[in-house]
């Protein structure tokens, strides 16, 4: 009978990196849910236009962001992105009507890259790409599903706009763990790392 302890399993699967990449992806996803809830609750034309502004600038951010990621790398670009997301959230929540549109645009750019980069980071190791991407996708889409009722509940308690502070807090959390999506070092093959991890773990597999 062959067994494998939890630390060895986590090491082989790269569990910490995968979970943190999922957090980055989820934080970006909740932003879209948050503004969507805000629009649904307000039923106002201005909020609908602000949401359209957010989505438009998110699209622009994803188009332009590809070149920035290639040039500067994931971590620096995402740090700036999530900082912009926090700034945009504050403008939407605490600013007036005009500032809300500016904030929605900034927020859209800031939220553009978190989910796709989190998914991309989970696939850095081709040997475990499918399994790791499924974990990150599950975390990200779970945030989509849970985000709406959570923000709706908070909106009933403190108001819809104030409930969006949770979304801004999510962007701050993503800032703290953004190094988890760093690219593999140049000149290294991710598959070699996976083989090394597997060899290390197999040394600890007890055989009965």
C-alpha positions as CSV (number, residue, x, y, z in Angstrom):
1,X,0.0,0.0,0.0
2,X,1.4,3.4,-1.0
3,X,0.5,6.6,0.8
4,X,1.4,10.3,0.4
5,X,1.3,12.8,3.1
6,X,-0.4,16.2,2.7
7,X,2.8,18.3,2.7
8,X,4.3,16.2,-0.1
9,X,1.1,16.4,-2.1
10,X,1.0,20.2,-1.7
11,X,4.6,20.4,-2.8
12,X,4.1,18.3,-5.9
13,X,1.0,20.1,-7.0
14,X,2.3,23.6,-6.2
15,X,-0.8,24.1,-4.1
16,X,0.3,27.4,-2.5
17,X,1.0,29.0,-5.9
18,X,-2.2,27.7,-7.4
19,X,-4.4,29.0,-4.6
20,X,-2.7,32.4,-4.6
21,X,-3.1,32.6,-8.4
22,X,-6.8,31.8,-7.8
23,X,-7.0,34.7,-5.3
24,X,-5.6,37.0,-7.9
25,X,-8.1,35.8,-10.5
26,X,-11.0,35.9,-8.0
27,X,-10.3,39.4,-6.9
28,X,-10.5,40.7,-10.5
29,X,-13.7,38.7,-11.1
30,X,-15.5,40.1,-8.0
31,X,-15.0,43.6,-9.4
32,X,-17.3,42.9,-12.3
33,X,-19.9,41.3,-10.0
34,X,-19.7,44.3,-7.7
35,X,-20.4,46.9,-10.3
36,X,-23.1,44.7,-11.8
37,X,-24.9,44.5,-8.4
38,X,-24.6,48.2,-8.1
39,X,-26.3,48.8,-11.4
40,X,-29.0,46.3,-10.7
41,X,-29.7,47.9,-7.3
42,X,-29.7,51.5,-8.5
43,X,-31.7,50.9,-11.7
44,X,-30.4,54.3,-12.8
45,X,-29.2,55.4,-16.3
46,X,-26.1,57.0,-14.8
47,X,-25.0,53.7,-13.1
48,X,-25.7,51.8,-16.3
49,X,-23.5,54.2,-18.2
50,X,-20.8,53.9,-15.6
51,X,-20.9,50.1,-15.9
52,X,-20.6,50.4,-19.6
53,X,-17.6,52.7,-19.1
54,X,-16.1,50.1,-16.8
55,X,-16.5,47.3,-19.3
56,X,-15.2,49.4,-22.2
57,X,-12.1,50.3,-20.3
58,X,-11.6,46.8,-19.1
59,X,-11.7,45.7,-22.8
60,X,-9.1,48.3,-23.6
61,X,-7.0,47.2,-20.7
62,X,-6.9,43.7,-21.9
63,X,-6.0,44.7,-25.4
64,X,-3.2,47.0,-24.3
65,X,-2.2,44.9,-21.3
66,X,-0.9,42.0,-23.5
67,X,2.0,44.2,-24.8
68,X,2.7,45.5,-21.3
69,X,2.9,42.0,-19.8
70,X,5.3,41.0,-22.5
71,X,7.5,44.0,-22.0
72,X,7.4,44.5,-18.2
73,X,6.3,41.1,-16.8
74,X,3.3,40.0,-14.8
75,X,4.1,41.3,-11.3
76,X,4.9,44.9,-12.1
77,X,1.9,45.3,-14.4
78,X,-0.5,43.6,-11.9
79,X,0.8,45.8,-9.1
80,X,-0.1,48.9,-11.0
81,X,-3.3,47.3,-12.2
82,X,-4.6,46.5,-8.7
83,X,-3.4,49.8,-7.4
84,X,-5.6,51.4,-10.1
85,X,-8.5,49.2,-9.2
86,X,-8.3,50.4,-5.6
87,X,-8.1,54.0,-6.6
88,X,-11.0,53.6,-9.1
89,X,-13.1,51.9,-6.4
90,X,-12.6,54.8,-4.0
91,X,-13.6,57.3,-6.7
92,X,-16.8,55.4,-7.5
93,X,-17.7,54.9,-3.8
94,X,-16.8,58.4,-2.4
95,X,-16.8,60.6,-5.5
96,X,-19.6,62.5,-7.1
97,X,-21.3,61.6,-10.4
98,X,-18.5,62.9,-12.6
99,X,-15.8,61.3,-10.5
100,X,-17.7,58.0,-10.6
101,X,-17.3,57.8,-14.3
102,X,-13.6,58.5,-14.0
103,X,-13.3,55.9,-11.3
104,X,-15.2,53.4,-13.4
105,X,-12.8,53.9,-16.2
106,X,-9.7,53.5,-13.9
107,X,-11.3,50.6,-12.2
108,X,-12.0,48.8,-15.5
109,X,-8.3,49.2,-16.5
110,X,-7.2,48.0,-13.1
111,X,-9.4,44.9,-13.1
112,X,-8.6,43.9,-16.7
113,X,-5.7,41.5,-16.3
114,X,-6.1,39.8,-12.9
115,X,-8.3,36.9,-14.1
116,X,-6.5,36.0,-17.4
117,X,-3.0,36.4,-15.8
118,X,-4.1,34.2,-12.9
119,X,-5.2,31.5,-15.3
120,X,-2.0,31.9,-17.4
121,X,0.2,31.5,-14.3
122,X,-1.5,28.3,-13.4
123,X,-0.5,26.8,-16.7
124,X,3.3,27.7,-16.5
125,X,4.0,24.0,-15.8
126,X,2.8,22.0,-18.8
127,X,2.9,18.8,-16.9
128,X,0.2,20.0,-14.4
129,X,-1.5,22.8,-16.4
130,X,-4.9,21.1,-16.7
131,X,-5.2,20.3,-13.0
132,X,-3.9,23.6,-11.8
133,X,-6.0,25.7,-14.2
134,X,-9.1,23.8,-13.0
135,X,-8.3,24.8,-9.4
136,X,-7.7,28.5,-10.3
137,X,-10.9,28.5,-12.5
138,X,-12.9,27.0,-9.6
139,X,-11.7,29.7,-7.2
140,X,-12.3,32.5,-9.7
141,X,-15.8,31.4,-10.7
142,X,-16.7,30.6,-7.1
143,X,-16.0,34.3,-6.4
144,X,-18.4,35.2,-9.2
145,X,-21.1,33.0,-7.8
146,X,-20.7,34.0,-4.1
147,X,-20.0,37.7,-4.9
148,X,-23.5,38.7,-5.8
149,X,-25.4,37.4,-2.7
150,X,-22.6,38.7,-0.4
151,X,-22.6,42.2,-1.9
152,X,-26.4,42.1,-1.9
153,X,-26.5,41.3,1.8
154,X,-23.9,44.0,2.6
155,X,-25.8,46.4,0.4
156,X,-28.9,45.9,2.6
157,X,-26.9,46.6,5.7
158,X,-24.6,49.5,4.7
159,X,-25.8,50.6,1.3
160,X,-24.9,49.4,-2.2
161,X,-22.0,51.8,-2.7
162,X,-20.4,51.1,0.7
163,X,-20.7,47.4,0.0
164,X,-18.2,47.9,-2.9
165,X,-15.5,48.5,-0.3
166,X,-15.3,44.7,0.0
167,X,-14.3,44.7,-3.7
168,X,-11.6,47.3,-3.1
169,X,-10.4,45.2,-0.2
170,X,-10.2,42.2,-2.6
171,X,-7.9,44.2,-4.8
172,X,-5.7,45.1,-1.9
173,X,-5.5,41.3,-1.0
174,X,-4.5,40.6,-4.6
175,X,-1.7,43.2,-4.3
176,X,-0.3,41.3,-1.3
177,X,-0.1,38.0,-3.1
178,X,0.6,39.2,-6.7
179,X,4.1,37.7,-6.7
180,X,2.5,34.2,-6.9
181,X,1.9,34.7,-10.6
182,X,5.5,35.6,-11.4
183,X,6.8,34.0,-14.6
184,X,9.3,31.0,-14.4
185,X,12.9,32.2,-14.5
186,X,14.4,32.6,-17.9
187,X,16.3,29.6,-19.1
188,X,14.4,27.1,-16.9
189,X,12.0,24.4,-18.0
190,X,8.9,24.3,-15.8
191,X,8.7,20.5,-16.5
192,X,12.2,20.0,-14.9
193,X,10.9,21.7,-11.7
194,X,7.9,19.4,-11.7
195,X,10.1,16.3,-12.2
196,X,12.4,17.5,-9.3
197,X,9.3,18.0,-7.1
198,X,8.0,14.6,-8.0
199,X,11.4,13.0,-7.2
200,X,11.6,14.8,-3.8
201,X,8.1,13.8,-2.9
202,X,8.7,10.2,-4.0
203,X,11.6,10.0,-1.6
204,X,9.1,10.6,1.2
205,X,6.4,8.1,0.1
206,X,6.1,5.4,2.7
207,X,5.7,1.9,1.3
208,X,3.9,-0.7,3.4
